[in-house]
Amino acid sequence: MAEEPRQQTGASADAPDEKRSRRHGRMGGRARREAGEHSALGERLIAGVPARIMRPRLVFIVCLTAILAFGLLMVYSASSVEALSEYGSSTYFLERQAFFIGAGLVLAAVLSRISLATMRSVLAWWVWIGIVLLLAGVLVFGAHVGGATRWVDLPLIGRLQPSEFAKSVIIVTAAKILHEYYEEQSIDAWTMIKMLAVCIVVPLFFIILEPDFGTCLIIAGTVFVMCYFAGFSYKLIGFVLLAGLIVGALFIFSSSYRAARVFTVSDPWADPYGDGYQATLAIMAFASGGIFGRGIGNSTMKYNYLPEAHNDYILAIIGEELGFVGVAIFFAVFALLIYAGLKIASQSPTVQGRLIASGCSVMLMIQFLVNMLGILGVTPMTGKPLPFISYGGSAMIGMLALAGLIMRVSLESNLKTVYDARRAGFRVMGEGAPEADGGDSGAIEGSTAGAARPRSSRRHEGFSVVDGTGFVAPGEGSRPMGRSEGRAGRTGSASRGGGAADRATRNTRPSSGRTQSFERGGSYERVNLGADPADRLRSRGPQRRYDGGDDSSKRRGPHGR
C-alpha cells in the first residue's frame, strides 16, 4: 500500500519537468549550454574564471586598451607640427610613443607573471635598494634639464627617469611590510612603523633633492591611502596627514619659484606672459573647444603657442579638439579604469594583494587629478604627465608597470583554498554506477563520504509507526524496528565499507509516531530521520514524553524543529 502512492508521487514529480522542457522549447538548449558554464560552486564562469573576478579584469583591459589607442591618436595630433619642423617627420613622436607603449606592455606582462609570494620575499628589498641607488646616482651623474636633475642617460636605453619606476617599487615594498604586520603577524607595530618610514622617507629624500615635488606628492598620497585601507588608526592617520601638510608647505614656500606658482593659481591673468603664460593658454584652448570641439587635428595651440603640447599639456589639446563632450567621455573611461582596479583590489584574498591593487589604482588616480587640476588652474602645475596619454618613455613604462601589478593581483584572486581542494574531492554517484576496482558498489575512490545509496532505492519501503512502548535503552543490542530494519536487511555489510552493520549498536526511540534509528559507530551517533523530506519538515504538534505526559509548552516550529 505504501509503494503505490510513492510511485505516483514520483511520476507527478517528473511531469512538471517534461512540461517545463516543452514550455521552454528552443530555450532548452541555451539553458543546457549555460549550465555548463558554471563552476562546481554555482558561480558563472567566463573563460574558465568566475565571472565576479573576470568582469573587472576585462573592464580594466578594455579601458586600458582604449586609453592607450586614444593617447597615440592625441600624441600624433598634438606633436605633428613640432615633429615636422624639428625632425622632418610628422610621425616622429608617434613612433617613439608606440615603442614606449610596447616596452611598457612587455614589462607589464613580466610583472603579471611574478607571484605575490615572490614580491613579499627578500627579493623586494633588493629591488628597493637598487632603485634607491639609482635615485642617488641621478644626483651625481644625471642630466640637468629645465632647472632639475631627474634623468640619467643609459647606454642602449636612452634617457631614463628613475623616480617613475620608484612609484611601483615603493607600493610593492609598503604592501609587503603591511602584509607582514596585519596578516602574517611576523613583526610588531613598532617594527612595522620603522620599516615603513625607511621604505618611504629614503626614496622621497633623493626625489626632493632633484627636485621633483609632484612625484613626492603622488607617492606620499598613495602610501597614505594604503595605510588607511590597511587599517591604521584615525589618530595616526591624522597625525601623518598634518605632518605631511606642514612639511609640504615648508618645502613650497622655501623657494620663490614654487611660491610664485602657488600664487599664480589665484590669478593667472596677472602675469599672462610670465608665470601665468601656460595657464592662460590652456584656459583659452578649453574655451575655444566649446561643447563639441574643433575636431581631431584642428587645434591651433599646437602651432608653437602652447609649450609641451604633446606632453604635460596634452589635456588642453584634447579639450580644444574634442570639446566638453570629448573630455567628459575620456574622464568617464578613465574613471571606469580606476573603478575596475579598485574592484580587483577588493576581491584579493590577501592583504598584500588588496594593498598593491588599491595602491596602483590610487596612484593612477592621483596623478590624473594632479595633471587635470593643474591644467584647469585649480592647483599649481607640477609637470606631471597625464597617465597613458602624455608623451614620455619613463612615465609610460612606469604607468604600465602599475597596470601589470594590478593584473597580477587579479590573476591571484581565484586561489584554491584548502576547503576548495576538499570540496573537489566529492563526487556524485549515479544509480547503477559500476563498482570501483572490485570494491563496494557506490564507493568512491578518494571520497570520505562513505558508500552512496540512491534515495530512489529507499523510497518504496514506506515508513512504520510505533508507539512509545517498545523503547529499548541504548547498549542492549536490540535490532532496530520499523524502517531501519528493512535498511539493515538490505544493505548488509555494504553499508560503511562492509563492517558498519556488525559494529553498530542500534535502538529505536519513538517520536510522535515515527521511527528514529540511532547507529553507534566509533565515538559518535548518527541519527536517521527518514527518507522523505516532507515528513521531516511537517509540523508534529505537541511532543509526547516517554513518561506518558504531554509537553505542551514545547512545540515544534514550522520546520519541524
C-alpha positions in Angstrom: 0.0 0.0 0.0 2.9 2.3 0.7 4.6 1.7 -2.7 1.7 2.9 -4.9 1.4 6.4 -3.6 5.1 6.9 -3.8 5.3 5.7 -7.4 2.5 8.2 -8.2 4.4 10.9 -6.4 7.5 10.1 -8.5 5.5 10.2 -11.7 3.9 13.5 -10.8 7.3 14.9 -10.0 8.6 14.0 -13.4 5.6 15.6 -15.2 6.5 19.2 -14.3 9.9 18.7 -15.7 8.5 17.5 -19.0 6.0 20.3 -19.1 8.8 22.8 -18.3 11.0 21.4 -21.1 8.2 21.7 -23.6 7.3 25.2 -22.4 10.8 26.5 -22.9 11.2 24.9 -26.3 14.2 26.3 -28.1 15.5 27.9 -24.8 16.2 24.4 -23.5 19.5 24.1 -25.5 20.6 27.5 -24.3 19.8 26.6 -20.7 21.9 23.5 -21.0 24.8 25.4 -22.5 24.7 28.0 -19.7 24.6 25.2 -17.2 27.9 24.0 -18.4 29.4 27.5 -17.8 29.1 27.3 -14.1 31.6 26.1 -11.6 31.0 23.4 -9.0 30.1 26.1 -6.5 27.4 27.5 -8.8 29.4 30.5 -10.0 29.1 31.5 -13.6 32.4 31.2 -15.5 33.9 33.4 -18.2 36.8 31.6 -19.9 37.0 29.2 -17.0 37.3 32.0 -14.4 34.5 33.1 -12.1 32.5 36.0 -13.5 32.9 38.1 -10.4 36.7 38.1 -11.0 36.7 38.1 -14.8 34.4 41.1 -15.3 36.5 43.7 -13.6 39.6 42.2 -15.3 38.0 42.5 -18.7 36.8 46.1 -18.0 40.3 47.1 -16.9 41.9 45.6 -20.0 39.3 47.1 -22.4 39.6 50.6 -20.8 43.4 50.5 -20.8 43.5 49.5 -24.4 41.1 52.2 -25.4 43.0 54.9 -23.5 46.4 53.8 -25.0 44.9 53.9 -28.5 43.4 57.3 -27.8 46.7 58.5 -26.4 48.5 57.5 -29.6 46.0 59.5 -31.6 46.3 62.6 -29.5 50.1 62.5 -29.3 50.2 62.4 -33.1 47.7 65.3 -33.4 49.4 67.4 -30.8 53.0 66.8 -31.9 52.8 66.5 -35.7 53.6 70.2 -36.3 56.6 70.3 -33.9 57.9 66.9 -35.2 57.7 68.1 -38.8 59.5 71.3 -38.1 62.2 69.9 -35.9 62.8 66.3 -37.1 61.4 66.4 -40.6 58.8 63.7 -40.0 55.3 64.3 -38.6 55.3 60.8 -37.1 58.5 61.1 -35.1 56.9 61.3 -31.7 54.1 58.9 -32.6 56.7 56.2 -33.5 58.6 56.7 -30.3 55.4 56.7 -28.2 54.4 53.4 -29.8 57.8 52.0 -28.9 57.4 53.1 -25.3 54.0 51.5 -25.1 55.4 48.2 -26.5 58.2 48.3 -23.9 55.8 49.1 -21.1 53.4 46.2 -22.2 56.4 43.8 -22.1 57.2 45.0 -18.5 53.6 44.7 -17.5 53.4 41.2 -18.9 56.6 40.2 -16.9 55.2 41.7 -13.7 51.9 39.9 -14.2 53.8 36.6 -14.2 55.6 37.2 -10.9 53.7 35.8 -8.0 52.8 37.8 -4.9 54.8 35.4 -2.8 57.9 36.4 -4.7 57.0 40.1 -4.3 56.9 39.7 -0.5 60.2 37.7 -0.3 63.6 39.2 0.3 63.9 40.0 -3.4 61.6 43.0 -2.8 64.2 44.6 -0.6 66.9 44.1 -3.1 64.8 45.8 -5.8 64.1 48.6 -3.4 67.9 49.0 -2.7 68.6 49.1 -6.4 66.1 51.8 -7.1 67.4 53.9 -4.1 71.0 53.6 -5.5 69.7 54.7 -8.9 67.9 57.7 -7.4 71.2 58.6 -5.6 73.1 58.2 -8.9 70.8 60.6 -10.7 72.0 63.4 -8.4 75.6 62.7 -9.3 75.5 61.6 -12.9 72.1 62.8 -14.0 71.3 65.3 -16.8 70.3 68.8 -15.7 67.3 69.9 -17.8 64.9 72.7 -17.0 66.3 73.5 -13.6 66.0 69.9 -12.3 68.2 66.8 -12.3 65.7 64.0 -12.8 67.1 62.0 -15.7 70.1 59.7 -16.3 71.4 58.7 -19.7 71.9 55.0 -20.0 73.6 53.2 -23.0 71.2 51.4 -25.3 68.2 52.7 -23.3 68.4 56.4 -23.6 67.2 59.0 -21.0 65.6 57.4 -18.0 63.7 59.0 -15.1 64.1 56.6 -12.1 61.5 58.4 -10.0 58.8 57.0 -12.3 59.9 53.4 -11.5 60.3 54.2 -7.8 56.5 54.5 -7.6 55.7 50.8 -8.2 58.7 49.7 -6.1 57.5 51.7 -3.1 54.0 50.3 -3.5 55.2 46.7 -3.5 57.6 47.2 -0.6 55.0 49.0 1.5 52.4 46.3 0.8 55.0 43.7 1.9 55.6 45.4 5.2 51.8 45.9 5.9 51.1 42.3 4.9 53.7 41.1 7.4 52.1 43.0 10.2 48.4 42.6 9.5 48.2 39.1 8.0 51.3 37.2 8.8 51.8 39.0 12.2 55.5 38.3 11.9 56.5 41.8 13.1 55.3 44.1 15.8 53.8 47.6 15.4 57.0 49.5 16.2 59.0 47.4 13.7 56.3 48.0 11.1 56.4 51.7 11.6 60.2 51.9 11.4 60.3 49.7 8.2 57.6 51.7 6.6 59.3 55.0 7.4 62.6 53.8 5.9 60.8 52.4 2.8 59.1 55.8 2.1 61.4 58.5 3.5 64.7 57.4 1.9 63.5 57.4 -1.7 61.5 60.6 -1.2 64.6 62.3 0.2 66.5 61.8 -3.0 63.5 62.7 -5.1 63.1 66.0 -3.3 66.7 66.8 -3.9 66.2 66.5 -7.7 63.8 68.4 -7.1 60.5 66.7 -8.0 57.8 67.8 -5.7 55.0 66.4 -7.9 56.3 62.9 -7.6 56.8 63.2 -3.9 53.2 64.3 -3.5 51.9 61.4 -5.6 53.9 58.8 -3.7 53.1 60.2 -0.3 49.4 60.4 -1.1 49.4 56.8 -2.4 51.1 55.4 0.7 48.8 57.4 2.9 45.7 55.9 1.3 47.3 52.4 1.5 47.7 52.8 5.3 44.1 53.9 5.5 43.0 50.8 3.6 45.2 48.6 5.7 43.5 49.7 8.9 45.7 52.4 10.5 44.0 54.2 13.5 42.4 57.5 12.7 44.7 59.3 15.2 47.8 58.0 13.5 46.4 58.9 10.1 45.5 62.4 11.2 49.0 62.9 12.7 50.7 61.7 9.5 48.4 63.9 7.4 49.1 67.0 9.5 52.8 66.4 9.4 52.8 65.9 5.7 50.9 69.2 5.1 53.4 71.1 7.3 56.4 69.6 5.5 54.8 70.3 2.1 54.1 73.9 3.0 57.6 74.5 4.2 59.0 72.9 1.1 56.8 75.0 -1.2 57.4 78.4 0.4 61.1 77.8 0.8 61.6 78.5 -2.9 60.4 81.7 -4.6 59.8 79.8 -7.8 57.4 77.3 -6.2 55.7 80.0 -4.2 55.1 82.0 -7.4 53.4 79.0 -8.9 51.0 78.8 -6.0 50.1 82.5 -6.2 49.7 82.2 -10.0 46.8 79.8 -9.5 44.6 82.5 -7.9 45.1 84.9 -10.9 47.0 83.6 -13.9 46.0 86.7 -15.9 48.0 88.9 -13.6 51.1 87.8 -15.5 49.9 86.3 -18.8 53.3 86.5 -20.4 55.3 85.3 -17.4 54.4 82.8 -14.7 50.8 82.6 -16.0 51.7 82.0 -19.7 50.9 78.3 -19.9 47.9 78.5 -17.6 46.2 81.2 -19.7 46.9 79.4 -23.0 45.4 76.2 -21.5 42.3 78.1 -20.5 41.9 79.6 -23.9 42.3 76.1 -25.5 39.4 74.8 -23.5 37.4 77.9 -24.2 37.9 77.6 -28.0 36.9 74.0 -28.0 33.4 74.7 -26.8 30.9 71.8 -26.5 32.0 69.6 -29.3 35.5 70.9 -30.1 37.2 71.9 -33.3 37.8 68.3 -34.5 40.8 66.0 -34.4 43.9 67.7 -35.8 42.3 71.2 -35.9 43.9 72.6 -32.8 45.7 76.0 -33.1 47.5 76.0 -29.8 49.8 73.2 -31.0 51.4 75.6 -33.6 54.1 76.5 -31.1 51.8 78.5 -29.0 51.4 76.1 -26.0 54.7 74.7 -24.8 54.8 70.9 -24.2 51.5 70.5 -26.0 52.1 66.7 -26.5 53.4 66.2 -23.0 52.2 67.8 -19.8 49.5 70.0 -21.5 48.0 67.4 -23.8 44.7 67.6 -22.0 44.4 71.2 -23.2 44.7 69.9 -26.8 42.1 67.3 -26.1 39.7 69.9 -24.8 40.3 72.1 -27.8 39.8 69.4 -30.4 37.1 67.3 -28.8 35.4 69.9 -26.6 33.5 69.3 -23.4 31.8 66.2 -24.6 35.0 64.5 -25.7 36.8 65.4 -22.4 33.8 64.1 -20.4 33.9 60.8 -22.3 37.6 60.5 -21.7 37.1 61.2 -18.0 34.4 58.6 -17.8 36.6 55.9 -19.4 39.5 56.7 -17.0 37.1 56.6 -14.0 35.9 53.2 -15.1 39.5 52.1 -15.3 40.2 53.2 -11.7 36.9 51.6 -10.6 37.9 48.2 -12.1 41.3 48.4 -10.4 39.7 49.1 -7.0 37.2 46.2 -7.7 40.1 43.9 -8.4 41.7 45.0 -5.1 38.5 44.3 -3.1 38.5 40.7 -4.5 42.0 39.8 -3.5 42.2 37.2 -0.7 45.3 38.6 0.9 46.2 41.9 2.5 49.2 42.2 0.1 47.1 41.9 -3.0 44.5 44.3 -1.8 47.1 46.9 -1.0 49.1 46.5 -4.2 46.0 46.8 -6.5 44.4 49.7 -4.5 47.8 51.5 -4.3 48.4 51.3 -8.0 44.8 52.4 -8.8 45.0 55.3 -6.3 48.4 56.3 -7.7 47.0 56.5 -11.3 44.0 58.5 -9.9 46.2 61.0 -8.0 48.5 61.6 -10.9 45.5 62.1 -13.2 44.0 64.6 -10.8 47.3 66.4 -10.4 47.6 66.9 -14.1 44.0 67.7 -14.7 43.6 70.2 -11.9 46.9 71.9 -12.8 45.8 72.4 -16.4 42.4 73.7 -15.3 44.0 76.2 -13.0 42.7 74.7 -9.7 46.1 73.7 -8.4 49.7 74.6 -9.3 51.1 72.8 -12.3 53.7 70.3 -11.2 54.9 69.0 -14.5 53.4 65.5 -14.1 52.2 63.8 -17.4 48.7 62.6 -18.0 48.7 58.8 -17.4 48.7 56.7 -20.6 48.2 59.8 -22.7 51.2 62.2 -22.5 54.3 61.6 -24.5 57.2 60.2 -22.5 59.1 57.0 -22.2 59.7 56.7 -18.4 56.3 57.8 -17.5 54.5 55.5 -19.9 56.6 52.5 -18.9 56.1 53.3 -15.2 52.3 53.6 -15.6 52.1 50.3 -17.5 54.1 48.7 -14.7 51.4 49.7 -12.3 48.8 48.1 -14.7 50.9 44.9 -14.7 50.8 44.8 -10.9 47.0 45.2 -10.9 46.7 42.3 -13.4 48.9 40.1 -11.1 46.6 40.7 -8.2 43.6 39.8 -10.4 45.2 36.6 -11.6 45.7 35.5 -7.9 42.2 36.4 -6.8 40.8 33.0 -7.6 43.2 31.0 -5.4 42.0 27.5 -4.4 41.9 27.2 -0.7 42.1 24.0 1.4 38.3 24.0 1.5 38.1 24.1 -2.2 40.5 21.2 -2.5 38.4 19.1 -0.1 35.2 20.2 -2.0 36.8 19.0 -5.2 37.2 15.5 -3.7 33.5 14.9 -3.5 31.8 13.1 -6.4 28.2 12.5 -7.4 27.4 8.8 -7.9 24.5 8.0 -10.1 22.3 5.0 -9.7 23.7 1.9 -11.4 27.3 3.1 -11.4 29.9 0.3 -11.7 31.9 -0.8 -8.8 35.3 0.8 -8.4 38.2 -1.7 -8.5 36.2 -4.5 -7.2 35.0 -2.6 -4.1 31.6 -1.8 -2.9 29.1 -0.5 -5.3 28.8 3.2 -4.8 32.1 3.5 -3.0 34.1 6.5 -4.5 37.9 6.5 -4.6 39.3 9.3 -2.5 36.0 10.2 -1.0 35.3 10.4 2.7 31.6 10.4 2.3 31.1 6.7 2.6 29.1 4.4 0.4 26.5 6.1 -1.8 22.9 4.8 -1.8 20.4 6.4 -4.2 17.4 7.8 -2.4 15.1 6.3 -5.0 16.0 2.8 -3.8 14.7 3.6 -0.3 11.5 5.4 -1.1 9.4 2.4 -1.9 9.7 0.9 1.6 7.5 3.5 3.2 7.6 4.0 6.9 6.4 2.4 10.2 4.5 3.9 13.0 5.4 2.7 16.5 4.2 3.8 19.9 6.3 4.5 22.9 6.1 1.1 24.5 8.9 -0.5 22.5 11.7 1.7 23.7 14.9 -0.1 24.3 17.7 1.5 26.2 21.0 2.1 24.4 23.5 -0.7 24.6 21.1 -3.6 24.9 21.9 -4.8 21.4 18.3 -4.8 20.1 17.6 -4.8 16.4 16.1 -1.6 15.1 12.4 -1.6 14.4 10.4 -0.1 11.5 12.1 1.3 8.6 15.7 0.9 9.9 15.1 -2.9 10.0 14.5 -3.0 6.3 17.6 -0.9 5.6 19.8 -3.2 7.7 18.5 -6.2 5.9 19.0 -4.6 2.5 22.4 -3.1 2.7 24.2 -5.6 5.0 27.9 -5.2 5.0 27.9 -2.9 2.0 27.0 0.0 4.3 30.0 1.9 5.5 32.6 -0.4 3.9 31.2 -3.7 4.8 31.6 -3.8 8.6 29.4 -0.9 9.8 26.3 -3.1 10.3 28.2 -5.5 12.5 29.9 -2.8 14.6 26.7 -0.6 15.0 24.5 -0.9 18.1 21.1 0.2 17.2 18.0 1.2 19.2 14.7 2.8 18.4 13.1 5.7 20.2 9.6 6.9 19.4 9.0 10.5 18.4 5.3 11.3 17.7 4.6 8.2 15.7 7.8 8.0 13.7 10.9 5.8 14.0 14.3 7.3 14.7 17.3 5.0 14.4 20.5 5.6 16.3 23.5 3.9 14.9 26.7 3.9 17.0 29.9 3.6 15.1 33.0 4.7 16.8 32.6 7.6 19.2 29.6 9.2 17.6 25.9 8.5 17.0 24.2 9.0 13.7 20.5 9.8 13.6 18.4 8.6 10.7 15.4 10.9 10.3 13.8 9.1 7.5 13.8 9.3 3.7 11.1 11.7 2.9 11.9 15.4 3.5 8.2 16.2 3.7 8.0 14.0 6.8 10.9 15.8 8.4 9.6 19.3 7.6 5.9 18.6 8.6 4.8 20.0 12.0 4.4 17.3 14.6 2.3 19.2 17.1 2.8 18.6 20.9 5.7 16.5 21.8 4.9 13.3 23.8 7.3 12.5 26.7 8.4 9.0 27.3 6.7 9.0 30.8 3.3 9.5 29.1 2.9 13.2 29.7 2.4 16.0 27.2 4.9 18.8 27.0 2.5 21.4 25.5 4.9 24.2 26.3 7.5 23.0 23.8 6.1 22.7 20.3 7.8 22.2 17.1 8.4 25.1 14.8 7.2 25.4 11.2 10.2 23.4 10.0 9.7 20.5 12.4 12.4 21.6 14.9 
